[in-house]
Amino acid sequence: MRVHKATFAAALVVAAGLSLTACGPNDDTGTDQAKPTAAASVTTAPTKAATGGGSGGTTSGGSAGTGGTAPSGKATAGGTGAADGGKAGAKCRTDDLTITAVDRTIDGDAARTVVVELKNHSGHDCSLTGYAGVDLKTNAGSLSAQRSGEPVVAGVVKNGKSTFFGISYPNNTSGGSGVRITGLVVTPPDETKSVTLPWPGAGSLPVTDGSGSPVKIGPMGSAGQGGQ
């Protein structure tokens, strides 16, 4: 039994020694692991560099943004240039125009005529093409004019100049009071803002059978200063 105990004790000593030997490398390994941590620190540097690069990227992007701003500025300048040089291509807005209407009925004509003038006071040339929206205000409600079907011709209105279109409507020869006209609403082509004007023509329209509007309009430029 003593021999076995001694042998067991010796085995414990050997095992302890082996354990100590094993601990030494583990500590070194821990040290080595600390080094990768340092290396990870080094890896962080590239991350910073990447951030710097990202910053540079941002700067670049910012530059691009600044460059973008520059192009934007150029675009604005170009836009201004385009606007200045290309005002003729800009559409006339309602606020660019002074809109008036006068009676231009010629004696003997079967239909009566009102001519609408749109004068450009914007400070630049602008385009005005197509049909305006026209509504007559009446005691029976709003009456929308119908397009005459005449072809549309593209037109530019120079600053200080005017274009015209005509409104034709039938005489009230019925002998009755007809439909009383109280006002004229004009909306330039491609616009939503309207202008309400006094109605300069005859005071009434004949009552129709509801087969369609008796009021017709021509496109921009379809009437001249003296009438149609």
Secondary structure by P-SEA (a helix, b strand, c coil): caaaaaaaaaaaaaaaaaaaaaaaaaaaaaaaaaaaaaaaaaaaaaaaaaaaaaaaaaaaaaaaaaaaaaaaaaaaaaaaaaaaaacccccccccccbbbbbbbccccccbbbbbbbbbbcccbbbbbbcccbbbbbccccbbbbbbcccbbbbbbbccccccbbbbbbbccccccccccccbbbbbcccccbbbbbcccccccccccccccccbbbbcccccccccc
